[in-house]
Amino acid sequence: MDRNGLKKMLILSWVAILLFSCTISFNPTSTDTNKPTNVPPTAAQPTETQGSGIPLPAGQVYSAKFASYQQDQVSLPQSFQGGYSLPVALKQVENLVAVQLTQSQLALLSQNGFVVAAPDNSPSSIMTEFYQGYESARYGLVPAFITTDSVFHIYHLVFDKMLRDLEREMFIPMLKELTSAMISASKAQYDQVVGTSLEAAALRNLAYFSVAGSLLQTGDPIPEEARGLVEAELGLIMSASSSTFSPIWLMEGQPADMRYIEDYTQYIPRGHYTLSPELESYFRAMMWYGRMNFRLKDRAEVQRSLMITKAMREAVASSGKSALTLWQDIYDPTVFIVGKADDLGVHEYGVISDAVYGKNPDVALFADEALLTTFIDTARKLPPPQVNSMWVWIWQDQDEVTQGFRFMGQRFTLDQYVFGQVMWREVGTLAQPRDLPKALDFFAAQGSELALGLLHEMGENNYENYDTKMQKVTQEVAKLELDSWTQNLYWSWLYALKPIFEPKGEAYPEFMRTDAWARKDLQTALSSWTELKHDTILYSKQVMAEMGGGPGDPPPHGYVEPNPEAYARLLALAQMTYQGLQARELLGQNTLANLNNLIDQLKFLLDISQKELAGEAITEDEYWQIKYYGGWLEAMTIASADPEGEGYSARLEDQKSPVVADVATGIDRVLVEGVGYPAYIYVVLPDAPYRIGVGVVYTYYEFVVSPADRMTDETWRTKLETGQAPAQPGWTQAFISQ
């Protein structure tokens, strides 16, 4: 072996030790065609497995754990005692006259023991939030049926408020300061290399950070040398209407298949980021930092990433904080919330740079072609992205094209990994590509036979290789262990959903063992998952209300949907959220109060649901708490709204329950998941005397739009209110009736 070969081998060994990473990769099947494919976001670098072969992201392997996950034990009886048999004779239901149901609704009520009324989206009668339905039932003296849907919806409101507060109070100021520091450091590097072979790369870095500075309105002037590039890029970002070549990434003499195509429709602010200009600016800047890839296949982009890494490790902001500290103070909390970056970043590149170039190298050293080759060869040994978020020509090797450096990379999530395994190029053919997944794919991969059966009914398994890939990913997910499912808030939320859509056995009332209820449960899980996707769309917040009434007559005997395992997992998630934020001094007073109230309520629901299944007595005080559940929902909804003006009147107009999130990008189309206005559920309660209980549940939608029409919550609500929304999935008609 020659000296250079020996040196390269030693570098590789040292880097491997320092990164503590193993190189596990998933190689997609390559197909020789001449058509581009655009497959959806997030990409993962596996450095370890989840006990199943599913990769964990290698990007930023140094993030510390925020909090542990501790779940209460759940006790279930061998079988549910008492209750009625189906179909239920409605003449046994003593308060049926208290609700007005149509003949078709009564038929489903008798057949299944419950029915969901189709939502009324007309502006004159719309139910905008869950609490309104419960308060209406209370004033009508109808027993409450507390649904799993309603309490998961409250966690979504608390989570989204928490994230908005963190972004406004911490992440936005820190990102501005970090960006300004990087503009200054990039300008110094540019001045140092003007007239050398690194000039073009340094200029593009200066433009890259100046784009973010302009989006964030940091006040940093755009350097004249970079103005043309910056203004061209800003024009594409603000128009957010197409996929095209990035001006900053386009280099003179670059081959056509090397030109970087960016999907600028991704910069349409969505989720809660439409609530203020400040959040819109943050959304665009973080999308810019999260999406733009400095590819290993392009030598100039590797030089750019090396210069950024050097600047990050050396720059100091005006506050005296290092750029790396500011970066970490944004990155670490978002790891706790959503997960680790999918891509290689400053830590990985820093380790390899130290090995190849030495500590604190002069920036001019990055022009050395031999050392650059060694760096690229070494970085190639690290795992490639697992979920693709950028344009790749179909004849190209996806791993080779997508592996690279991102400044603040988007995060690996299990759902996106599953989607990537069951869509083109993995599934389908060039003539019939499965370019979009369905949300049901994710639930089928978690073992839901109902979800898989529905997908087969829709003909999804007619796509070539679908069943093979679904079987593969289902086996992988089945091997996930608790530490994987509870590694952060995003994954723990997914874990809390699993008991909802799992089949209910003999421990549960008969109405919960029907096919119709299984479909209702699947809608619940899909809807809460949609809220999760909405809240984390960029990566993936107390006042008591008037309760009304008084303690005169005995309270009606309401009922809690007995889903103790789901409540126990959501309780553990809420406690993990509290502890993790508190440990890093990120727990604001509003979030503290919201989480404390939610934790108390979840303990109550867990206790009552276990009592119901075991046939134990419910006390009068507990029935009072069930009766006033709507008041608690209202207080939590108000507390999770943003204050407005000096008087701090809560912005309840922003708390309308419908939300929407695009979750995958196909070939000129986008998959959208939507939660509509809530609907009433009527249940024949299973404890004698049999009576109607009234609760509120989600409504769920899935549809496709063009990339330029990525939808905001406001647009989605308008479509619902004007009768332009698509129909709900056909399989929901087993439990929904007009």
Secondary structure, 3 states (H helix, E strand, C coil): CCHHHHHHHHHHHHHHHHHCCCCCCCCCCCCCCCCEEECCCCCCCEEEECCCCCEEECCCCCCCCCCCCCCCCCCCCCCCCCCCCCCCCHHHCCCHHHCCCCHHHHHHHHHHCEEEECCCCCCCCCCCCHHHHHHHHHHCCCCEEECHHHHHHHHHHHHHHHHHHHHHHHHHHHHHHHHHHHHHHHHHHHHHHCCCCCHHHHHHHHHHHHHHHHHHCCCCCCCHHHHHHHHHHHHHHHHCCCEEECCCCCCCCCCHHHCCEEEHHHHCCCHHHHCCHHHHHHHHHHHHHHHCCEECCCHHHHHHHHHHHHHHHHCECCCCCEHHHHHHHHHHHHHHHCCCECCECHHHHHHHHHHHHCCCCCHHHHHCHHHHHHHHHHHCCCCCCCCCCCEEECCCCHHHHHCEECCCCCECCHHHHHHHHCCCCCCECCCCECCCCCHHHHHHHCCCHHHHHHHHHCCHHHCCCHHHHHHHHHHHHHCCCHHHHCCCHHHHHHHHHHHHHCCCCCCCCHHHHCHHHHHHHHHHHHHHHHHHHHHCCCCCCCCCCCCCCCCCCCCCCCEECCCHHHHHHHHHHHHHHHHHHHHCCCCCHHHHHHHHHHHHHHHHHHHHHHHHHHCCCCCHHHHHHHHCHHHHHHHHHHHCCCEECCCCEECHHHHCCCEEEEEEECCCCEEEEEECCCEEEEEECCCCCCCEEEEEECCEEEEEECHHHCCCHHHHHHHHHCCCCCCCCHHHHHCEEC
